[in-house]
Structures are given as structure tokens and as C-alpha cells.
Amino acid sequence: MLRRVGQEVNEEGVKTRFREASFPMPFQEGLEYSSPARGNWNIVHTGMLIPQSHQIFVCAQGCLRGVVLTAAEMNALDRYSAVAIREENVLDGTMEELMIEGVADVLKKLKYRPRAVLLFISCQHFFLAYDQELVFQTLRERFPDIRFADCYMIPTLRKSGLTPDQKMRIQLYSMLEPMVPDPKKVNLIGSNHAIGKTSEIVSLLSSHGYEIQSLNSCQTFDDYLAMAEGSLNLLYEPLALAAGKDLEKRLGQKFLYLPFVFDFQQIEENYLMLAKTLGIPAPDDALLQEKARQELAKTREVLGDTAIAVDYTFTFRILSFTRMLLENGFHVTELYADAFLPEEQEDFLWIQEHFPELMISSTNRPKMRFLKRERQGKTLAIGQKAAHFTGTDYFVNLVESGGLYGYDGIVQIAEMMREAYEKPKDRKILIQRKGYGCESCI
């Protein structure tokens, strides 16, 4: 047992200072705990971005429980179906037949005809070495008007090779076929959230006559297919890198990785790279940087020395964000994360040198379930997990950057911090909502 009744749980193995932390894994891997903070998207939410599509999961009944609950919470059960794997399918070698006939039965009973089917398989298929090529070839022959994408719900992939999130972002675009590229069409790929309309990327591209395409803006499946006309794929989340490489290989679409960071010099370099690639003038960074600095200074004045806790679900570049806060005089006291991206090493080393006493706390170690959450004084949390573990109702409720980007993203985050500091939220209700920001959840 993790603890006996009445026994205190110590912080050993779940909390460490930056001066003692190792990169990129500050804590030893092992049995994991999942907190009630559910805002991150999963494969069901992400797959729902493709319009006029239907999801079919072929898994054991126990595995289906989580995904069907997600579909229900999204009010999207009409776009979800399941085929349950039973013991006899494993023992008598009828997995291929189960999938073909099961999917066919689902499609025949649907009240509408989907343009595409996202067919999810599980780890059992890999253990049994089933014939996937036969299954998909047969389904495509039987249903020539429907496009099929092979998708994966395989938890064993989390610790080796491409993760399920990375694989899902590849498969999102796997149904696109080569088309004549339009030099005035640019795709934004790999993000669950639509990029903010006031982002500098949007204004820069729009002002020079470029049409921006993304899954988030597709209303029909034909809109989705038209993304194959894009002459350039832009991506700013690290999980989308594999998708960018796959599209370049399959469709010949060049991609440009412009990570959402919080360092002004890196943001400026991103915009210069984009402008150079397209042959257009770069934006006036001096004015944009000054506005962002003013907003950060205004927020710093409002917050004073209020303790700030941040967590990795808020943004993929959590160390870049934390460094920005520290460099601008904010009182960051704790960072909740279990691992860091390789590209964050420079920020990690900077924090380790300049703020060695800053605390790193795990989010998935079982001990975290029992640690006391009482705090002295007011704490502002940036992210749902930080709000949960600190027990504060003053928090910025945002996941995966929420579509914010660049200087404009920093300005909006500064505004959100001021609002969160002044207006408490119903933490227990909000953080339990799966896939926060998913339109189907509203």
C-alpha cells in the first residue's frame, strides 16, 4: 500500500529542486497516477476534427470504456461506434473476419453515410500479428465511396517509438492524396486548437493574399481534401513534426517548424524564417515586442509577489514559458512536469543556473495522490494540473496553448493571468472536462 491510514506521505521521489534535477527525466519512471485534471485532448477528440467522418474502435470491452465515455461527453456518440473483441476472436484466429464484418455491419446500420472512417485498432492486433493490409483492402473494395484511415489506440507505444499522439497526427492527414499545389495556399497542421485570429502568423499571411487552411476550419470533407493543395505546411507543436515529414514524403509538401516559444529573439527568428520562405516582408518585431513587454509588466505589477505554479499541460514549451516569467520578475515557486522535450535543454540549464531552488513536482507519481495541498497565501496556477495539485481556484484554464502564438499569444496570456488572479473559478468542475476547448464538448 502507498500509505497506511493516518500515515504522512513524504515528498521523496516526487519533488526535487532544479539544482538536483536531471534532464530530460527528473523522476524515475514506474507505476503512474492520473489526476482529475482532464483537459488534455485524446485520440477521440483529435479524430473528430475531420468533418463527415466516423470513428470505429475495435478493442476489448475494458479498453472501450474510456473512449466511449469521451464520445459521450462530447455529445458525439452519433459519430462513434465500437466492435468488441472477444476471447474466441483471439483463440480461433478470426480477427480479420471480426474486423471486416464488424465494420461492415456498423456502416450498414448507420443513419448517415460517412465520407471517411477512422478505424482504430488496439495492442491485441499487434500481439496476434493480424493481416492489416487484407482488412483495409477488403473494406475499401466493399465501400469504394468511403475513405479509411488506420488509427491506433495502443498504450504500449507511449514509451517507445512514435507516441499515440504523434501517430494520430500523422493519420489525420493520411487520407489526403496528391493534388496540384496552389502557391497561395498554406496549411497549419498538427494542432488540436485553431490558431488565434489575431496571431501575427494569420495577419502576415492574410495581408499578402495567402489562404490559410487547417483542420479546425474545415466544414466539409471536401474542405479537408483540399488541404492537399497547400504548397507549404506550417506547424508549431513538436507532436506534429512526424506529420510534417510524412506529408512532405507522400505529397511533396514542404513544411516549416516554427515552435511556439516565449523568447522574443526566437519568435523574431521564426517570423524571419517564414517571411524568407514565402518571399514577403517580415513584421515589425520592435513594436510587437514592446506591446508584449508592456503587458507582462502590467501583469507583474498586479500580481506582485504572488506565488505562481505552472504545469506542462499549459503549453508544450513549459520551460520556455517558465523562463520568460522568471526573466520578467514573476515569483514562480513550482513547476509540475515529469519529462521535458529535448529542445528545451537550453532553458532547463538556464533555470538550473539562475533559479536552482525552483521546485519541480511530478504529476503522475502515485504519492502525489496523497500529498497535502494546503497553501499559505494566494497561489496563481497556470494550467489545470497545477491548479489541482496546489488546490487553488485562481488559475489560467488553458491546455496545449489554446491556439495562442507569438507576441500576440504572450499578450493574451498576460491578460489571462490578470483575470485569473482577480476572479476565482470552479476548479473541481472545470478541470474534469475532457478535451478542454473542443467545440463538440460545448
N, C-alpha and C positions, 0 to 999 in steps of 0.2 A: 504494500500500500504506500501511496505517496506520503501520507501523513496519518497519524493516529488522532483520534478525537481530542481536541484541546491542545494538540502539539503545534508549536510555531514552525513555520516553514522558512528556512534561511534563503539567502539570495545567491548562494554558491552555485555557479554553473548557469545562472540565468541573467546575471548583471555583471558588467565589467566596465572599467574606465578605458578611454581611448589609449592611454599610455600603455596599457597591458593587452589591448585587443590585437588580434591577428587579422590580416586581410587575405581573402575576402570573407572568411568564415570566423566570426568572433566567438561562436559557440560550437560545441561538439554536437554532431548530428545524433539522433536517436528517436525514441518514441515522441510523437508530436501531439500537440493540443490545438484545437481550433476554437478561437474566441468567438463570442457572439457578434463581432463586427463582420457583417456580411456584404459590405458594399461593393467589393471587387466583382467584376463580371466573370462568368464561367462560359464554357463552350456553348451552352444553350443560348445565353444572351447574345453572344457573338454571332452565332449562326443565324439568329433571327434578323440580322441586318440585311440579309439578302431577300428582297421583296418577292412575293409569289412563290416562296419556297416552302417545303415541308420537311420536318426532321423526323427520322425514324431511327430509334435506338434498338440495337439487337444485343441484349445483355441478360445476365442473370437477374432475377427479380430483385434481389437485395441491392444490386448496383443501380437499378432503375429508380429506386425510391427518391434519390436526390434530384435527378434530372426532371422527373415528372412534377416534383414539388416546385422546381424553378419555373417550369412552363405554366403551372397553375398560378403561381404568384405574379407572373407576367400577364395573366389573362390571355394566354396564347395556347391553350390546350387544343384549339382547333388547328393549330399548325404543328402539332406534336403527336407522334404515335410510337408504340413500342412492340417489339417481338421478343417474348421471353424465352431464354434458353433454358431447357430442362435437362435433367440428368440423362435421359435417353439420347438426346442430341449429342451429348459428349461421348457416351459409351458406344453408340452404334454407327458413328461416323456420318450422320446425316446433317451436318452443319450447313453445307452448301444448299441442300434442299430446303432446310428450315428458312434460310435467308431469302432465297428466291421466291418460294411460295408464300412466305410470311409477308414480304414486301408487296408482292403482287396482290395479296388479299387486302392489305391496308389500302392500296391505291384504288382498288375496285370499289371499296366501301366509302371512300371519301366523298363528301358532298361537293367538292370542287376539284378541279384538275390542276395540280401544281405545275409550274413551269420547271421546277427543279426539286430534287430530293437530296438532302444531306443525310447519307446513310452512315450511322455511327456504329463501329464495331468495338469490341472490348478486348481485354488481355486474353480471354479464353480462346479467341480466334488464333492468336499467335501461339499459344501453348499447343493448340491442336494442328497447327500448320494447314489451315483450310485453304482452298483454292480461290483466292480473291479474284483473280483475273476471270475465272469462269463465271463467278457470281455476277460481276458487273457487266460482263459481255452479254450474258443471258438477259439481264434486266434491260439493258439498252436495246436489245433486239426486240423484246416484248413491248417496250414502251418507247418507241423512237421519238415521240414528241416531248419526252421528259429528259432533262439532263441530270446525271447522277454524279455526286461528289463523294469520294470515300473520306470519311472523317473518323476520328479516333477518341475513345474515352478509355485511355489506358494509363492508370496511375503509375505503373511500373516505369513509364517514360520520364517521370518527374526528376529522376536523379541521374539519367544518362542520355546522351544524345540530345536531340531536339525535344523540348518540353511540350506537353499538350497544347499550351497557349501558342507557342511558336508554330507548331504543326497546324493548328486551327487557322492561323493567319495565312498560311500557305494555301490551305484547302479552300479558303474563302474565295480565292481568285482562280481556282483550278478549272472552272468551267468556262473561263474566257478563252476564246480562240483567236488566232492571228487575224488582224484587220489592217487596212492601210492606215498608218499613223497620221493624225492631224497635228501639225506643228503648233497649233494654238490651243490644244487640249492638254491639261496637266492633271494627273491623278494624285490625290492624297490617299495613301494606303496604310493599312495595318493598325488603325486606331479605332477603339470602340466608340469614342466620342467625336462628334463633329467639331472641327476646329472653330474657334470663336470667330464670329463675323467681323470683329474689329481687330483681328490679328494683322500684323504687318505683312505676313505672307499673303493673306487674302487681298488686302488693299494693293500690294505691289503687283500681284498677278492680274487682278481685275483692271487696274489702271493702264495696263499695257495690252489689254484685249485678250487675255487668256481665259479660257473656260476651265473652271475647277470642278473635277469630278471626284466623288467619293461614295463609298457605300452608304454613308449616313444621309446623303442627299438623293439616293435612288428611290424613285417612287414605283417603278415597274421593273420587271426582269429585263426588259429591253434596255432600260437605263443602265442596268448592271452590265449587260453585254457590251454596251457602248464604251465601257472603260478600256476595252481592248484597243480603242482608237487613240488613247493617250500616248503622247510622244515622250513623256517623262513621268516617272513615279517619284513623288516626294514622300519621305517617311521621317518621323521624328521620335518614334518609340523603338527601343532596342529589340523588342519582341518581333518587330516587323522586318528586320534585316533579312531573315531567311526568305520571306515572301518576296522582297525586292529582288533578291538574287534569282529566285525561281522564275519570276516574270521576265527578267532580263534573258534568262536562258531559253524559256519557251516562246516568248512573244517578241523578243528583241527590244523590249522597252528598257531604256536606261533608267537607273534610279540614283537618287541623291539623298544621302542620310544627313539630316540636319537636326541633331538631337536637341530636345528641349532642355537647355541648361539655364543656370541662373547667374552666369558670369557674363558681364557686359561685353568683354572682349570676344568671347566665344560666340555670343549672339551676333555681334557685328561681323565676325568671320563667316558665320552661316549665311547671312544676307549677301555678303560679297560673293560667296561661292554660288549662291542661287542666281544673282544678277549676272555673273560672268558666264554661267552655264546657258542662260537664256539670251545673253547679249543685250541686257537692258540696264539702265542706271540703278545703282543701289540706293536705298532710302537714306534720309538724313539721320544718321545714328545719334549725332550730338543732341538734337532736340528730343529724340525718343529716350535717350539715356537720362537726360536731365529731368524729364517728367517722371520716370521711374524712380530716380533718386529722391525727388520731392515727395512722392507718395510713401516711400519707405521711411523717410524722415518724419513725415506726419504720423505714420503708424507707430513709430518708435516713441514719439512724444506722448501719444495716447496711452500706450501700454506701459511706459516707464520700465521698471524692473520686474514686471510680471514674469513669473516662470513660464517657459514655453516648452512643451513636449511635442515632438514630431514623429511620424511613423512612415514606413516605406510605402504604404498603400496610397499615400497622398500624391506621390509622383515617382516616376521610375528613377530620377536622378536625385535621390533624397540627400546625398552628401553634398551635392552642388547647392541644393536649396538651403541646407543647414549652414554651409559655409557663408552663403550670402547673408543670412540672418546674423551670424556672428560678426562678420565684417562690418555690418551696419549697426552694431551696438545692441542687438536684441539679447535678452537673457535666456538663452537656450539651456535647459538643465538636463534634458534626457532625449535620447534617440532610440526609437523602437524598431529594430531590424534584426534579422537572423543571417543575412548574407548581403553582400554588395556586388554590383556589377564590376567586371574588370576595368571598364573605362572610368570608374570613379576612384581609382587608386591615388591620383594626384590630390584630389580633395580630401581623401582619407588621411594622407600623410600630412597635409596642411593642418587639419583639425588636430591630429595627434601631436603636432609640434606646438601649436599655439593655444590649444584648449585640451591639454592632456587629461584633465579631471572630468571632462564631459562624460556622462554615463551612457553606455549602450545597454539596452534591455532586450531580451528575447521576446518574441511574440508567440512562439509555438512550443516552448518547453513546458511540460506538464506542471512544473512548480508554479508557473505563472497563474494557474487556475486558483491558487490558494493564497497568493501574496496579498497583504493588506493594501487597500487603495486609498486610504485616508491621506489627505494632504493638508499641510498648514498653509493658509493663504490661498489666493486665487491662482489657478493654472489655466493657461490657454493651450488647448490641444490643436495640433494641425494634423488632421486625419482621424478616421474612426477608431482605429486600434489604440492610438494614443489617448483618445477620449475615454475609451473603455478602461484601459489599464490605470489611468490616473483618476478615474471616477469624476471627471469634470463635465459639466453641461455647457461650458464655454468652449466651443470647438468649431473649426472650419470643416464643414461636411463636404469633402471633395475627394474623389478617387481617380487615380490614373490621370491626374492633372485636369480632368474635366474638359478637355479641348482647348485649354489655355495655352498660349505660346508666345515666346519672345518678350519684348519690353512691355507690350500690352498685357501679357499674361502676368507679369510681375506687378503691374499697376493694379490689376483686378484682384490678385491675391492679397496685396496690401490692404485694399478696401475690405475684402472678406475678413481679414484679421481684425480690423477695427470693429466691424459689425459683430463678429463672433465674441469679441471682448465685452461688448456692451449689451448683447442680447443672448441670454441662455437658450438652449434648445432642449427638446425632449430626447435626450440621448438614448435611452433604452428602446424607444420606439424607432427612431431614425436609423440606428446602426444595424438593426436586424433586417432591414430591407435589402434583399439580394439585388445585385447589379444596379447600384445606385446611379441614376441618370439615364437608365434605359427607358425609352419612351413607352414601351409596351407595359412597363410597370405602373404607369400613372393611371 
